[in-house]
């Protein structure tokens, strides 16, 4: 009897150990792999996707990632994450605008300095700061730039400043361009030839004729940093344009060009109309209206595009499109689900085309990150694609999340040897772009 009890006790211990080992293995399988790290940059931050770059890699003596966000009370914060993962933060503007449209955008100048630009959702200025060499701060004092030109306002009589998108062209002696939705409620740009000390007045870039102050094309930009700025845009807001289509043009050497290299116009003869540019996607009632999410270029300098189609507002279909030198190659990635704002009960969602979002790895345009619904929650997913847009590999970055993960972004200004990271917004609450409780997360490969 004594040996029987000993045998039963040992058997019970072995059974419990095996059960615990199985449970531990199951939990381990769900956890990120040892080389995959997700950190919280802030538990109070939000951003939109039309002020970019939301983050850039910095190099030189202090390499790292520079990014920023809008807090729940509307303050503008920036942060530098160094190669060891240490985070240095600075508040640039207290309670400026409780609106995610006000997120900051960054650029590295040819002299190695950094600048940050931002506006309120409905502003009268473009606001910017230049970096300083200070152990306590990342940027110096604020400068308010009035972009409005009286002659442009006569032609396009609407004065409202939203968004900022700064880019530098090395081959134009480091000329700094900043794009946004300003004069006439249309895409505009201003430029600086003295590293941001002064700027020209803004010129309207794209408009329809006759002028309509309610119409607003949405534009995304990407630069190779050398000679070219790619421009991806729509007819307007998909809520207002039932056949919102997608267009492409690029700037180089003082002029604007279609994808095949034919000239649209010069800077002096701006603006141009959407129909003057290259058509990427023609919306119709069956395929659905569209909205744009990202643009980059491949190794040959040809554009690579991410946009969504909406056959209806419940289905946001992600598309990957690239130009192969002769034609557009378009591929369906997935149905990402519907919008991510948490619509209050018994109300109509005011932003039904707020997709989770997508972004391209700027060093490898065959790699994209999406935010798509998985088991009812928006998760970040990494795709590896072939040159035809076919899916080679699909890897979850977030899994079994409690809150939605949306608006992913891979920092621009990426160089060989930089560690691949993706940053996104985690939504504990997102009712509206003025009513949110969100965090900014970063995945490091």
Secondary structure in CASP SS format (residue, H / E / C, confidence):
PFRMAT SS
TARGET T0000
AUTHOR 0000-0000-0000
METHOD secondary structure of the structure
MODEL  1
X C 1.00
X H 1.00
X H 1.00
X H 1.00
X H 1.00
X H 1.00
X H 1.00
X H 1.00
X H 1.00
X H 1.00
X H 1.00
X H 1.00
X H 1.00
X H 1.00
X H 1.00
X H 1.00
X H 1.00
X H 1.00
X H 1.00
X H 1.00
X H 1.00
X H 1.00
X H 1.00
X H 1.00
X H 1.00
X H 1.00
X H 1.00
X H 1.00
X H 1.00
X H 1.00
X C 1.00
X C 1.00
X C 1.00
X C 1.00
X C 1.00
X C 1.00
X E 1.00
X E 1.00
X E 1.00
X E 1.00
X E 1.00
X E 1.00
X C 1.00
X C 1.00
X C 1.00
X E 1.00
X C 1.00
X C 1.00
X C 1.00
X C 1.00
X C 1.00
X C 1.00
X C 1.00
X C 1.00
X E 1.00
X E 1.00
X E 1.00
X E 1.00
X C 1.00
X H 1.00
X H 1.00
X H 1.00
X C 1.00
X E 1.00
X E 1.00
X E 1.00
X E 1.00
X E 1.00
X E 1.00
X E 1.00
X C 1.00
X C 1.00
X C 1.00
X C 1.00
X C 1.00
X E 1.00
X E 1.00
X E 1.00
X E 1.00
X E 1.00
X E 1.00
X E 1.00
X C 1.00
X C 1.00
X C 1.00
X C 1.00
X E 1.00
X E 1.00
X E 1.00
X E 1.00
X E 1.00
X E 1.00
X E 1.00
X C 1.00
X C 1.00
X C 1.00
X C 1.00
X C 1.00
X C 1.00
X H 1.00
X H 1.00
X H 1.00
X C 1.00
X C 1.00
X E 1.00
X E 1.00
X E 1.00
X E 1.00
X C 1.00
X C 1.00
X C 1.00
X C 1.00
X C 1.00
X E 1.00
X E 1.00
X E 1.00
X E 1.00
X E 1.00
X C 1.00
X C 1.00
X C 1.00
X C 1.00
X E 1.00
X C 1.00
X C 1.00
X E 1.00
X E 1.00
X E 1.00
X E 1.00
X E 1.00
X E 1.00
X C 1.00
X C 1.00
X C 1.00
X C 1.00
X C 1.00
X C 1.00
X C 1.00
X E 1.00
X C 1.00
X C 1.00
X C 1.00
X E 1.00
X E 1.00
X E 1.00
X C 1.00
X C 1.00
X C 1.00
X C 1.00
X H 1.00
X H 1.00
X H 1.00
X H 1.00
X H 1.00
X H 1.00
X C 1.00
X C 1.00
X C 1.00
X C 1.00
X C 1.00
X E 1.00
X E 1.00
X E 1.00
X E 1.00
X E 1.00
X E 1.00
X E 1.00
X E 1.00
X E 1.00
X H 1.00
X H 1.00
X H 1.00
X C 1.00
X C 1.00
X E 1.00
X E 1.00
X E 1.00
X E 1.00
X E 1.00
X E 1.00
X E 1.00
X C 1.00
X H 1.00
X H 1.00
X H 1.00
X C 1.00
X E 1.00
X E 1.00
X E 1.00
X E 1.00
X E 1.00
X E 1.00
X C 1.00
X C 1.00
X C 1.00
X C 1.00
X C 1.00
X C 1.00
X C 1.00
X C 1.00
X C 1.00
X C 1.00
X E 1.00
X E 1.00
X C 1.00
X E 1.00
X C 1.00
X C 1.00
X C 1.00
X C 1.00
X C 1.00
X C 1.00
X C 1.00
X C 1.00
X C 1.00
X C 1.00
X C 1.00
X C 1.00
X E 1.00
X E 1.00
X E 1.00
X E 1.00
X E 1.00
X C 1.00
X C 1.00
X C 1.00
X C 1.00
X E 1.00
X E 1.00
X E 1.00
X E 1.00
X E 1.00
X E 1.00
X E 1.00
X C 1.00
X C 1.00
X C 1.00
X C 1.00
X C 1.00
X C 1.00
X C 1.00
X C 1.00
X C 1.00
X C 1.00
X C 1.00
X E 1.00
X E 1.00
X E 1.00
X E 1.00
X E 1.00
X E 1.00
X E 1.00
X C 1.00
X C 1.00
X E 1.00
X E 1.00
X E 1.00
X C 1.00
X C 1.00
X C 1.00
X C 1.00
X C 1.00
X E 1.00
X E 1.00
X E 1.00
X E 1.00
X C 1.00
X C 1.00
X C 1.00
X C 1.00
X C 1.00
X E 1.00
X C 1.00
X H 1.00
X H 1.00
X H 1.00
X C 1.00
X E 1.00
X E 1.00
X E 1.00
X E 1.00
X C 1.00
X C 1.00
X C 1.00
X C 1.00
X C 1.00
X C 1.00
X C 1.00
X E 1.00
X E 1.00
X E 1.00
X E 1.00
X E 1.00
X E 1.00
X E 1.00
X E 1.00
X E 1.00
X C 1.00
X C 1.00
X C 1.00
X C 1.00
X C 1.00
X E 1.00
X E 1.00
X E 1.00
X E 1.00
X E 1.00
X E 1.00
X E 1.00
X E 1.00
X E 1.00
X E 1.00
X C 1.00
X C 1.00
X E 1.00
X E 1.00
X E 1.00
X E 1.00
X E 1.00
X E 1.00
X E 1.00
X E 1.00
X E 1.00
X C 1.00
X C 1.00
X C 1.00
X C 1.00
X E 1.00
X E 1.00
X E 1.00
X E 1.00
X E 1.00
X E 1.00
X E 1.00
X E 1.00
X C 1.00
X C 1.00
X C 1.00
X C 1.00
X C 1.00
X C 1.00
X C 1.00
X C 1.00
X C 1.00
X C 1.00
X C 1.00
X C 1.00
X C 1.00
X C 1.00
X C 1.00
X C 1.00
X C 1.00
X C 1.00
X C 1.00
X C 1.00
X C 1.00
X C 1.00
X E 1.00
X E 1.00
X E 1.00
X E 1.00
X C 1.00
X C 1.00
X E 1.00
X E 1.00
X E 1.00
X E 1.00
X E 1.00
X E 1.00
X E 1.00
X E 1.00
X E 1.00
X E 1.00
X E 1.00
X C 1.00
X C 1.00
X E 1.00
X E 1.00
X E 1.00
X E 1.00
X E 1.00
X E 1.00
X E 1.00
X E 1.00
X E 1.00
X C 1.00
X C 1.00
X C 1.00
X C 1.00
X C 1.00
X E 1.00
X E 1.00
X E 1.00
X E 1.00
X E 1.00
X E 1.00
X C 1.00
X C 1.00
X C 1.00
X C 1.00
X C 1.00
X C 1.00
X C 1.00
X E 1.00
X E 1.00
X E 1.00
X E 1.00
X E 1.00
X E 1.00
X C 1.00
X C 1.00
X E 1.00
X C 1.00
X C 1.00
X C 1.00
X C 1.00
X C 1.00
X C 1.00
X C 1.00
X C 1.00
X E 1.00
X E 1.00
X E 1.00
X E 1.00
X E 1.00
X E 1.00
X E 1.00
X E 1.00
X E 1.00
X E 1.00
X E 1.00
X E 1.00
X C 1.00
X C 1.00
X E 1.00
X E 1.00
X E 1.00
X E 1.00
X E 1.00
X E 1.00
X E 1.00
X E 1.00
X E 1.00
X E 1.00
X C 1.00
END
